[in-house]
Amino acid sequence: MSGEFLDVTGTRHPLNATPTATPETHPTTRPRNVLEIDNLHFSYPDVGDRSVSGNVDPLLRIQHLAARSSEILVLIGDNGCGKTTLLKLMAGLLVPGGGSIERLGHGRAAQTTIPILVHQRPYLFAESVFANVAWPLKIRRVPRSEVRRRSLAALREVGLEKLARRWAPSLSGGEKQRAAIARALVLDPAVLLLDEPTSNIDAASIATVERVLRKLAAQNKTVIMSTHNLASAYRLADRIVPMQHGRPAPMRVNILKGYSLDPGEEHIGRFQVQDGPQIYCPAVAGHRTTAVVRMDDIILSRAEVATSAQNHLQGVVRAVELSTEELARVEVDCDGCTLTAMVTHRSVDEFDLRSGSELWATFKASAVELY
Amino acid sequence: MNLSHFADAVRLLAVWDRELVAITANSLHFAVASTIIAAILGIPLGVLLAFREFPGKRAIVSAAHTLMGLPTVVAGLLVFSFLSRSGPLGGIGLMFTPAAVIIGQAVLALPILVSLVYSGLARLDPELAETLHTLGASRLQRTVKIVREGRIAVASAILTAFGRVVGEVGTAMMLGGNIRWYTRTITTAIALETQKGAFALSIALGVVLMLVAFGVNFGLNYLIRFRPGSRAI
């Protein structure tokens, strides 16, 4: 399932986009597309499902996918669904069987939009950590003093400056991942690709990696990563693209950025959606920045209904997308908080849902997960 | 052979006999030169085999593995057929010159280098090549870095090839002709002197050859344990 839909303002959105509030760390500059994929398909030689007609079904097929500046785009999905293959295609490590991957920009901008991929188990050269990070600059004949300055800055960014002299292969998994990210950061890439950067690493390294990636997005860079770690995906993502059998699948959750309020003695918590309303959620200790609500858990009604659900938000329909044969995605703007609900086609007809319709969105506090 | 021969051998070594030095220098010269030639050809080929897929790759790898045990006299015969007066390159007049010995020994060393470099580099993490690519390295920079990453395997291959050619006698004898002061090597000299009953020089040369072998072995062991210290930042 892929394609685009138009919202009420006439703006085109990728079908799999999950509109969310803009995180507070993001810059004010207008995001622009830096990477556009159209009609892409790819198969490894001698691999692929052969249909009855004898045609090879490509391992990966993407009709359209665009990545914007200052965005963290997260690919999720089971093993073998094509996440790593897609990242390698974006990095130019694999050649597509067809279609295009266009890096947008001109002159130096186009140069810096060549994406750099950090592998799941990154290969570090058999030398010091510093030498590893400095190498991409050395091969570009960058002056020695600048190599030193930029390499140390990148190591500082990932918290490894004290390990600069360490023998790189002796680092732990989390340290290796951070060193590999530093080695990519020295090149100041406009697009950074990461294949499961938070798998098999310690909690401290996960926190560091997430902080670095958020900072990159805030610096107008694009981060595209794959992960199995849903908590990490929800915390980081501006947009999540689920992958199934090599195709982007529709996103089925709303990701709301903001911050949790201290529940104190209350049995129910509250979450302040950024530039939006407060919603009720389970009382959870600690600072949380992301609330996740499944689209299936949101009930739409023409009038406010009295139920046991705690969250009743009034809103206006922004877009209606008939996503499958049975279900439609209805995007509702609730006082600055955009929620998407899944409803049947029958409900669309019965409620006469269309752009501009006024609705109430209702969901239980327990349907909200905090990350 | 008796004890006096050993005493004479010690004397030859102690005074660093002129002929002993010349023969040793010849041996080292031919072995070093042939190993360098084989390395220039064999290392890039080994890298290519380790990181590229192309038609005929398996055949080349199999050939390299098989030819590691190429008998020295067969290598000598092969080169002889090219360089002898009736051969296709006979007009150049290389037979019984140092160049002929170097070519013959390079033929012996080449499959060793290709085979060992390929085996060593093929064991490197497959993500190395992708990492170099994504970091924007040129083809030459990638090749140099791959060799650096596999430096222990590459250096071991070089030393193994050197050890093989410095101790061989077949090609040096067939292509060099064992000409005194010109193409005589440690091994050809030992063969000749022993037949003549001049055991002292044979024993002295044998000691030198053993020292070279020990040196190569020591170098290999050092490389296996080698880990460069952190450079100044």
Boltz contact constraints between the chains, C-beta under 6 A:
constraints:
  - contact:
      token1: [A, 91]
      token2: [B, 134]
      max_distance: 6.0
  - contact:
      token1: [A, 93]
      token2: [B, 130]
      max_distance: 6.0
  - contact:
      token1: [A, 93]
      token2: [B, 133]
      max_distance: 6.0
  - contact:
      token1: [A, 116]
      token2: [B, 134]
      max_distance: 6.0
  - contact:
      token1: [A, 117]
      token2: [B, 134]
      max_distance: 6.0
  - contact:
      token1: [A, 119]
      token2: [B, 127]
      max_distance: 6.0
  - contact:
      token1: [A, 123]
      token2: [B, 125]
      max_distance: 6.0
  - contact:
      token1: [A, 123]
      token2: [B, 127]
      max_distance: 6.0
  - contact:
      token1: [A, 123]
      token2: [B, 128]
      max_distance: 6.0
  - contact:
      token1: [A, 123]
      token2: [B, 131]
      max_distance: 6.0
  - contact:
      token1: [A, 126]
      token2: [B, 149]
      max_distance: 6.0
  - contact:
      token1: [A, 128]
      token2: [B, 230]
      max_distance: 6.0
  - contact:
      token1: [A, 130]
      token2: [B, 233]
      max_distance: 6.0
  - contact:
      token1: [A, 136]
      token2: [B, 135]
      max_distance: 6.0
  - contact:
      token1: [A, 139]
      token2: [B, 137]
      max_distance: 6.0
  - contact:
      token1: [A, 139]
      token2: [B, 141]
      max_distance: 6.0
  - contact:
      token1: [A, 164]
      token2: [B, 233]
      max_distance: 6.0
  - contact:
      token1: [A, 165]
      token2: [B, 230]
      max_distance: 6.0
